[in-house]
Amino acid sequence: MANKYRLEGEAPRFSFRGMGKIVVELLIIVVGIYLAFALDKYGERKEQKALEKKYLQELMEEAMTNLEELRADQQTRKHQLVLFGKLLETANRQVAEDTLRMAIKELLINRIFSPSDVVYQDLTSSGNLRLIESDTIRKTIIRYKGRLARAPITENVERRLIEDKLEPYLLQKQVLSLLEPMEDMDEINISEQQVDRIIRVLLNDRQFLDLVYLRYNRLKHTIYFENPVQRSLEILISLLKEEIRAKT
């Protein structure tokens, strides 16, 4: 029978059973802590995945809305380009009077692309842009924003031409109020025949044709510089659709 007592000064005996118990308890604590961290990490990762998918969906919806607006702007600009070309063609060939009236009406209209960027601003201000795992999507967004930043420059050139050149010219000729509100001709008591006569007089003025030529060329530049913006949006939407489909 083992002696439960020991003499004074005798070294304590080593107990494997006690040491094993301590080791097991430590292992349980470590494993418990690890599992708690793992579960917390899993929950956080799952939440980030859900948030990323939400942002991807919102980005796609915002990009599609912007693309629809930009396509409408570009379509209108191309229509204006054709009409302004008709004004310039009158020196060489006959152009229908209703076409000339439409062209004059569009001469003072400048389309401004006003895209929504609520989702992008939320992503950048909150630091959640890092949640978008795809490097390609992030780079495409940045490329789109870079191209978009240049768009207002060309649009403002058009605006200044209208405000600083065309409108003052028509005001000087005392025809601005007659030509600008074409839809309100009844209110100002002017007939289409009177408008047609005014237009014919303007088309015989070299200065007016020069202003139309400037408007025509500025419009071509706007279309040219906003085509890459449209292309970036189309690529972004395609990438977002693919990414959302892969994560579903």
Residue pairs with C-beta under 8 A, 6 or more apart in sequence:
6 12
6 13
48 131
49 247
51 128
51 131
52 131
52 132
52 133
52 247
53 244
53 247
55 119
55 123
55 128
55 131
55 132
56 132
56 137
56 240
56 243
56 244
56 247
57 244
58 119
59 119
59 120
59 123
59 141
59 236
59 240
60 237
60 240
60 241
60 244
62 116
62 117
62 118
62 119
62 120
63 233
63 236
63 237
63 240
64 237
65 116
66 115
66 116
66 233
67 230
67 233
67 234
67 237
69 113
69 114
69 115
70 113
70 115
70 226
70 229
70 230
70 233
71 230
73 111
73 112
73 113
73 226
74 223
74 226
74 227
74 230
76 111
77 111
77 219
77 222
77 223
78 223
79 106
80 106
80 109
80 219
81 216
81 219
81 220
81 223
83 99
83 102
83 103
83 106
84 103
84 106
84 107
84 212
84 215
84 216
84 219
85 216
86 95
86 99
86 100
86 103
87 95
87 100
87 103
87 104
87 107
87 203
87 209
87 212
88 209
88 212
88 213
88 216
89 95
90 100
90 203
91 203
91 209
97 192
97 196
97 199
100 196
100 199
100 203
101 182
101 192
101 195
101 196
101 199
104 179
104 182
104 195
104 199
104 202
105 179
105 182
107 166
107 212
107 215
108 162
108 166
108 167
108 179
108 180
110 155
110 158
110 159
110 162
111 155
112 152
112 155
112 159
113 151
113 155
113 226
113 229
115 148
120 141
120 145
122 128
123 129
123 131
123 132
129 138
132 138
132 141
134 239
134 243
136 239
137 236
137 239
137 240
137 243
140 232
140 235
140 236
140 239
141 236
143 232
144 229
144 232
144 233
144 236
147 228
147 229
147 232
148 229
148 232
150 225
151 225
151 226
151 229
153 225
154 218
154 221
154 222
154 225
154 226
155 222
157 218
157 221
157 222
158 215
158 218
158 219
158 222
161 211
161 214
161 215
161 218
162 215
165 211
165 214
166 211
166 215
167 176
169 207
169 208
169 211
170 176
170 179
170 180
173 202
175 198
175 202
177 188
178 188
178 190
178 194
178 195
178 198
179 195
179 198
179 199
181 187
181 188
182 195
185 191
185 192
185 195
202 208
203 209
